[in-house]
Structures are given as structure tokens and as C-alpha cells.
């Protein structure tokens, strides 16, 4: 599995699946969530409302992941995951790691070969970019040892700013 770290607009990524740093209501919001909803058009919001109505009446739990069609995005699917909110006292790195591993498992189950991730939790949920990068690197290392890992060829971390990009490059740098 190839891992790439780049700075850019995740909504413009051509990948089988794009991961959304969602809220538990799966509704439009700020940051990555708002950008994906705006770029995807009304089909994404409609798919999220149907998913809530049909399967998730209480919302998507923190650390879990679920997929919808991607609307007008250059992807087949959007995988929604809810990161832990540090400002609300959700400080367990295992919950954050679960966002990455759950999203990868959903992607593998869909048959996705490429997955683009944002820095889940590093925006309005208050996680430090360095900690998110370290948690993501550890989660990806653990997940890549599973049987499902062979189904995904590429994982991209698409970061909005230079700080997050630098931290992800550090976390995913080859070790001697």
C-alpha cells in the first residue's frame, strides 16, 4: 500500500473514496465537511439524510464510519467518520485511531483501491496536528497488517495547511 502526503483541496481529489470529517448528524458543517458538501452538491446531503432516517436515527457514533455516494465529487464514495472532540472532553487517542481504521475497513468493504483522508480532528475538534499525524500513522500501520489491507493500493493524506502537511510528512517518513 502506497502512502502519499500532500497539501491540497480534498474535495478535488480523484480517488475511489474520500473520507469526510463529519459530525454525528451527517449534516453540512464547517471545514472539510462543509467543503465536501458544497462540492458534492445536494445529492450528498440527501444520501446522508436517508442514511440517518434508515440506519442511524441517533447519529453516527464517534470513531465509526459509514459510506454514501459522492454526488458531484471526483470519487465514487464519501466515507463519513466522526472524530472525537477534544473541546468536549473526548481525548482518547484510540477513538481518533478508530476513525482511520473504521474508514479503511469501510473502504475495503466497498472495493475501493484509493482513499483520501483529511487530518481528522485537527480542525474545529481541537486535536494538535502532530498528534493526529502520529495517531494516523500508527492506525494505518496496525490496519495494514490485517487481511483487508491488500485490497487498498493507495492512501492519501490531503492536508489543507503547511503545519499539518509537515506533521504528516514527519509521521510517515521512512524510519531507519
Phi, psi and omega per residue, in radians:
X1 nan 2.195 3.070
X2 -1.469 2.480 3.051
X3 -2.102 2.244 3.113
X4 -2.129 2.512 3.061
X5 -2.160 2.182 3.140
X6 -2.586 2.771 3.064
X7 -1.705 2.391 3.125
X8 2.988 -2.931 -3.137
X9 -1.729 1.925 -3.090
X10 -1.078 -0.518 -3.137
X11 -1.169 -0.318 -3.131
X12 -1.682 0.011 -3.086
X13 -1.236 2.385 2.983
X14 -1.671 1.803 -3.123
X15 -2.599 2.794 3.069
X16 -1.104 -0.714 -3.116
X17 -2.386 2.421 3.025
X18 -2.016 2.296 -3.135
X19 -1.573 2.292 3.123
X20 -1.787 2.225 2.989
X21 -1.391 1.487 -2.955
X22 -1.538 2.999 2.925
X23 -1.783 2.860 -3.032
X24 -1.130 -0.398 3.113
X25 -1.412 -0.127 -3.077
X26 0.988 0.548 3.135
X27 -1.800 2.884 3.104
X28 -1.002 2.586 3.139
X29 -2.687 -2.563 -3.106
X30 -1.802 3.110 3.038
X31 1.046 -2.434 -3.134
X32 -0.985 -0.774 -3.126
X33 -0.991 -0.855 3.139
X34 -1.122 -0.714 3.137
X35 -1.115 -0.739 -3.140
X36 -1.184 -0.756 3.118
X37 -1.092 -0.732 -3.141
X38 -1.122 -0.764 -3.107
X39 -1.275 -0.569 -3.086
X40 -1.341 -0.447 -3.104
X41 1.465 -3.058 -3.014
X42 -1.143 -0.336 -3.133
X43 -1.100 -0.617 3.139
X44 -1.171 -0.792 3.124
X45 -1.087 -0.700 3.126
X46 -1.132 -0.733 3.118
X47 -1.116 -0.685 3.117
X48 -1.163 -0.748 3.115
X49 -1.069 -0.729 -3.142
X50 -1.144 -0.733 3.105
X51 -1.064 -0.751 3.087
X52 -1.088 -0.810 -3.110
X53 -1.100 -0.787 -3.019
X54 -1.420 -0.797 -2.938
X55 -2.108 -0.400 -2.994
X56 -2.288 1.068 -3.085
X57 -1.087 -0.429 3.114
X58 -1.694 0.045 3.140
X59 1.653 2.973 3.129
X60 -1.468 2.157 -3.132
X61 -1.180 2.664 3.071
X62 -0.995 2.333 3.106
X63 1.528 -0.171 3.129
X64 -1.604 2.938 3.119
X65 -2.510 2.623 3.135
X66 -2.638 2.671 -3.076
X67 -2.002 2.638 2.979
X68 -2.357 2.971 2.967
X69 -1.113 2.824 -2.983
X70 -1.778 0.079 3.140
X71 1.052 -2.298 -3.089
X72 -1.498 0.093 3.108
X73 -1.210 2.766 3.103
X74 -1.483 0.851 -3.140
X75 -2.528 2.823 3.073
X76 -1.478 -0.642 -3.047
X77 -2.358 2.679 2.888
X78 -1.960 2.216 3.064
X79 -1.793 2.052 -3.091
X80 -1.656 2.297 3.054
X81 -2.419 2.541 -3.108
X82 -1.859 1.990 3.104
X83 -1.349 2.746 3.061
X84 -1.237 2.472 -3.109
X85 -1.726 1.861 3.140
X86 -1.021 -0.628 -3.117
X87 -1.152 -0.370 3.120
X88 -1.742 0.209 3.099
X89 1.521 0.136 3.124
X90 -1.559 1.592 -2.988
X91 -2.015 0.170 -3.103
X92 -1.399 2.010 3.129
X93 -1.047 -0.418 3.115
X94 -1.133 -0.591 3.064
X95 -1.145 -0.722 3.100
X96 -1.137 -0.771 3.110
X97 -1.032 -0.670 3.132
X98 -1.077 -0.542 3.073
X99 -1.029 -0.761 -3.121
X100 -1.251 -0.832 -3.085
X101 -1.228 -0.686 3.103
X102 -1.103 -0.723 3.122
X103 -1.115 -0.726 3.109
X104 -1.136 -0.689 3.112
X105 -1.140 -0.717 3.085
X106 -1.106 -0.777 3.132
X107 -1.038 -0.788 3.130
X108 -1.100 -0.712 3.115
X109 -1.101 -0.503 3.103
X110 -1.423 -0.277 -3.060
X111 1.573 0.282 3.123
X112 -1.162 2.424 3.077
X113 -1.783 -0.406 3.132
X114 -2.326 2.429 -3.091
X115 -2.355 2.293 3.088
X116 -1.931 2.213 -3.124
X117 -1.972 2.557 2.867
X118 -1.588 -3.109 3.039
X119 -1.474 1.421 -3.066
X120 -0.970 2.222 3.081
X121 1.556 -0.244 -3.049
X122 -1.457 -0.027 3.114
X123 -1.674 -2.084 -3.046
X124 -1.210 -0.187 3.116
X125 -1.496 -0.025 2.888
X126 1.462 0.176 3.113
X127 -1.420 2.499 3.073
X128 -1.220 2.386 -3.107
X129 -1.003 -0.643 3.137
X130 -1.125 -0.738 3.129
X131 -1.179 -0.714 3.109
X132 -1.072 -0.763 3.136
X133 -1.077 -0.774 3.132
X134 -1.135 -0.740 3.112
X135 -1.117 -0.753 3.128
X136 -1.075 -0.767 -3.139
X137 -1.096 -0.773 3.110
X138 -1.141 -0.728 3.135
X139 -1.121 -0.749 -3.141
X140 -1.142 -0.687 3.108
X141 -1.088 -0.764 3.128
X142 -1.171 -0.771 -3.103
X143 -1.155 -0.626 -3.102
X144 -1.172 -0.235 3.082
X145 -1.525 -0.012 -3.138
X146 -1.552 2.905 3.139
X147 -1.112 -0.549 -3.088
X148 -1.286 -0.297 -3.002
X149 -1.069 -0.552 -3.099
X150 -1.152 -0.254 -3.097
X151 -1.428 -0.293 -3.126
X152 -1.853 2.174 -3.119
X153 -1.507 -0.632 -3.028
X154 -2.476 2.365 2.990
X155 -2.089 2.178 3.123
X156 -1.976 2.346 2.986
X157 -1.841 1.957 -3.063
X158 -1.854 1.907 -2.999
X159 -1.878 2.534 -3.066
X160 -1.402 -0.675 -3.024
X161 -2.134 2.935 -3.082
X162 -1.178 -0.576 -3.133
X163 -1.130 -0.857 3.135
X164 -1.108 -0.720 3.117
X165 -1.034 -0.804 -3.137
X166 -1.091 -0.728 -3.129
X167 -1.170 -0.695 3.112
X168 -1.209 -0.661 3.071
X169 -1.075 -0.723 3.104
X170 -1.095 -0.833 -3.061
X171 -1.146 -0.544 -3.097
X172 -1.796 0.157 3.104
X173 -1.153 2.472 3.100
X174 -1.032 2.430 3.117
X175 -1.798 2.542 3.089
X176 -1.401 nan nan
